[in-house]
């Protein structure tokens, strides 16, 4: 009987010892907890890529859109073409200027990617039939005999070079440059150079362009009228212009 009791007691002690051993092995190890911390820190420090549409590029001077030609068109209501000719009238002690004006001006100047003028798309046209001075008789004589507007009703200028014009064009401020091209009057075409002073304001350019020619340059005869004692062989051409980017 004693032997059976000792055997049962040994069996109970063995069961308890096995349970304790199993519980110790299944407990979490400290090394597993420490190894998880670096992994979490690495995930936080990795930068998240910024979507392209939300990126902010460094600010700097704006660049022109060189892929598309820059087109400027005449604003007729803010543009006036003029000629000035010095004349000496009978009964007048001093010479004076005969001035003819018109607002019938249209045209476009197109600039390419590097600031070059696109000649094939650029032209300024003045309607000579609309010229007016302070004397209707003078107007009729000039149109019929000098300009011969029935046959040559317009003056045309085709620019090909803007010498000294800053590029890219300034958004504001003033600039002086020379505009060189082919001027056609009275059926004759000659290369002329205009001196231009321009003021830039956003998408608009205003200024004045001037040049000088002679009657003979374009095959015209100097007017001869009884009241006019003399007329200088020098015609000053002026264009007060306003142009707007299209």
VENNOR-V375358 format. One record per pair of residues at least 12 apart in sequence whose ideal C-beta (glycine too) atoms are under 6 Angstrom apart, sorted by the first residue. I is the first residue (numbers start at 1). J is the second residue. Records with the same first field share a line. If there is no record, write none. Layout:
I=J + J
//
This chain:
64=168
66=113
69=110 + 112 + 118
70=111
71=110 + 246
72=109 + 243 + 245
73=108 + 246
74=105 + 106 + 107 + 243
75=242 + 244
78=242
79=105 + 241 + 242
80=101 + 103 + 240
81=102 + 105 + 126 + 239
82=101 + 238
83=100 + 235 + 237
84=97 + 99 + 236
85=98 + 235
86=232
87=228 + 231
88=229 + 230
89=227 + 228
90=227 + 229
98=133
100=131 + 133
102=130 + 131
104=127 + 130
105=126
106=125
107=123 + 124 + 125
109=122
110=122
115=167
117=159 + 160 + 162
119=160
122=159
123=158
124=157
125=154 + 156
126=155
127=154
128=147 + 149 + 153 + 155
129=149 + 153
146=220 + 223
152=186 + 187
155=185
156=184
157=181 + 183
158=181 + 182
159=179 + 181
160=181
161=180
162=177 + 179
163=178
164=177 + 178
165=177
170=200
172=200
173=200
174=199
175=198
176=197
177=196
178=193
179=194 + 196
180=193
185=218
186=218 + 219 + 220
188=218 + 219
190=217
192=211
194=209 + 211
195=210
196=209
203=244 + 245
204=244
205=243
206=242
208=240
209=239
210=238
211=237
212=234 + 236
213=235
214=233
215=233
//
